[in-house]
Amino acid sequence: MTIFSNQSLKGQHALITGATGGIGYQTALLLSEMGAKVTITGRRQKQLDELKEAILDKNEQSKVFVYRADLKSSEERNQLIQASSNENGFISLLINSAGIFGGDTVEELTKEQLEDVMDLNYTVPVLLSQQVYEDMKERKRGNIVNVSSLSGLRGTYGGTAYCGSKFALIGFTQSFALEAIKHGVRVNAVCPGYVETDMGREAIQNKADRENLSYKEQYEIASKELPSGRITSPEEVANTIAFLLTDAASNIIGESVKISGGSVMR
């Protein structure tokens, strides 16, 4: 089997949330190259349109549907699923990539911060998966990948909200996986550390501010602390997601695949 061929996901329809972020963006590009029809969603219309153009530049025959949505809204989630299904058919692949970085130390954390982070990083993936799963279960096939984080495996300073949301997402992944596999649906998660994305750069900047360092200084420290000596690229995360969606990963169920540069081994 050639895992990343242009036929690997032919006939599949992938719904990718957070498609305007680095990981979601690269995942959409790759899955389209692998033959999937893709629905891309996010809150920034301009970036969604740019992504569609980038996909079509690679292959003008690609099937890509753009739908701007605020996934915190149940009405907009319903509309997204209906519109994307009408356009591209049965949603056989779901990538829950939408998320935000935020929060504060326990002393400074507000209820609003906690609710915002937990809502988008945990509640939304659960509710969207619940809706998409109905059709997957009926057809007895489908794949779901949740984008968690190394912060879902160990705590970080000031990470009560963010780490809590990512720990919860892994708990959901494992519990849901046990239910879904009985109906031919696989559920897994990926857990990257620092990634070369806006969110990753924000995390590095926050630590630089706390340590009274420049961004460049903290970036170099973060890179050198990794056994691999470098920060992960969004393309590498997309590759891992794509692998989990192929038949090559058919007996990988409920896993949280780390992309840590060697920093977390357990």
Secondary structure in CASP SS format (residue, H / E / C, confidence):
PFRMAT SS
TARGET T0000
AUTHOR 0000-0000-0000
METHOD secondary structure of the structure
MODEL  1
M C 1.00
T C 1.00
I C 1.00
F C 1.00
S C 1.00
N C 1.00
Q C 1.00
S C 1.00
L C 1.00
K C 1.00
G C 1.00
Q C 1.00
H E 1.00
A E 1.00
L E 1.00
I E 1.00
T C 1.00
G C 1.00
A C 1.00
T C 1.00
G C 1.00
G H 1.00
I H 1.00
G H 1.00
Y H 1.00
Q H 1.00
T H 1.00
A H 1.00
L H 1.00
L H 1.00
L H 1.00
S H 1.00
E H 1.00
M C 1.00
G C 1.00
A C 1.00
K E 1.00
V E 1.00
T E 1.00
I E 1.00
T E 1.00
G E 1.00
R C 1.00
R C 1.00
Q H 1.00
K H 1.00
Q H 1.00
L H 1.00
D H 1.00
E H 1.00
L H 1.00
K H 1.00
E H 1.00
A H 1.00
I H 1.00
L H 1.00
D H 1.00
K H 1.00
N C 1.00
E C 1.00
Q C 1.00
S C 1.00
K C 1.00
V E 1.00
F E 1.00
V E 1.00
Y E 1.00
R E 1.00
A C 1.00
D C 1.00
L C 1.00
K C 1.00
S C 1.00
S H 1.00
E H 1.00
E H 1.00
R H 1.00
N H 1.00
Q H 1.00
L H 1.00
I H 1.00
Q H 1.00
A H 1.00
S H 1.00
S H 1.00
N H 1.00
E H 1.00
N H 1.00
G C 1.00
F C 1.00
I C 1.00
S C 1.00
L E 1.00
L E 1.00
I E 1.00
N E 1.00
S C 1.00
A C 1.00
G C 1.00
I C 1.00
F C 1.00
G C 1.00
G C 1.00
D C 1.00
T C 1.00
V C 1.00
E C 1.00
E C 1.00
L C 1.00
T C 1.00
K H 1.00
E H 1.00
Q H 1.00
L H 1.00
E H 1.00
D H 1.00
V H 1.00
M H 1.00
D H 1.00
L H 1.00
N H 1.00
Y H 1.00
T H 1.00
V H 1.00
P H 1.00
V H 1.00
L H 1.00
L H 1.00
S H 1.00
Q H 1.00
Q H 1.00
V H 1.00
Y H 1.00
E H 1.00
D H 1.00
M H 1.00
K H 1.00
E H 1.00
R H 1.00
K C 1.00
R C 1.00
G E 1.00
N E 1.00
I E 1.00
V E 1.00
N E 1.00
V E 1.00
S C 1.00
S C 1.00
L H 1.00
S H 1.00
G H 1.00
L C 1.00
R C 1.00
G C 1.00
T C 1.00
Y C 1.00
G C 1.00
G C 1.00
T H 1.00
A H 1.00
Y H 1.00
C H 1.00
G H 1.00
S H 1.00
K H 1.00
F H 1.00
A H 1.00
L H 1.00
I H 1.00
G H 1.00
F H 1.00
T H 1.00
Q H 1.00
S H 1.00
F H 1.00
A H 1.00
L H 1.00
E H 1.00
A H 1.00
I H 1.00
K H 1.00
H H 1.00
G C 1.00
V E 1.00
R E 1.00
V E 1.00
N E 1.00
A E 1.00
V E 1.00
C E 1.00
P E 1.00
G C 1.00
Y C 1.00
V E 1.00
E C 1.00
T C 1.00
D H 1.00
M H 1.00
G H 1.00
R H 1.00
E H 1.00
A H 1.00
I H 1.00
Q H 1.00
N H 1.00
K H 1.00
A H 1.00
D H 1.00
R H 1.00
E C 1.00
N C 1.00
L C 1.00
S C 1.00
Y H 1.00
K H 1.00
E H 1.00
Q H 1.00
Y H 1.00
E H 1.00
I H 1.00
A H 1.00
S H 1.00
K H 1.00
E H 1.00
L C 1.00
P C 1.00
S C 1.00
G C 1.00
R C 1.00
I C 1.00
T E 1.00
S C 1.00
P H 1.00
E H 1.00
E H 1.00
V H 1.00
A H 1.00
N H 1.00
T H 1.00
I H 1.00
A H 1.00
F H 1.00
L H 1.00
L H 1.00
T C 1.00
D H 1.00
A H 1.00
A H 1.00
S C 1.00
N C 1.00
I C 1.00
I C 1.00
G C 1.00
E C 1.00
S E 1.00
V E 1.00
K E 1.00
I E 1.00
S C 1.00
G C 1.00
G C 1.00
S C 1.00
V C 1.00
M C 1.00
R C 1.00
END
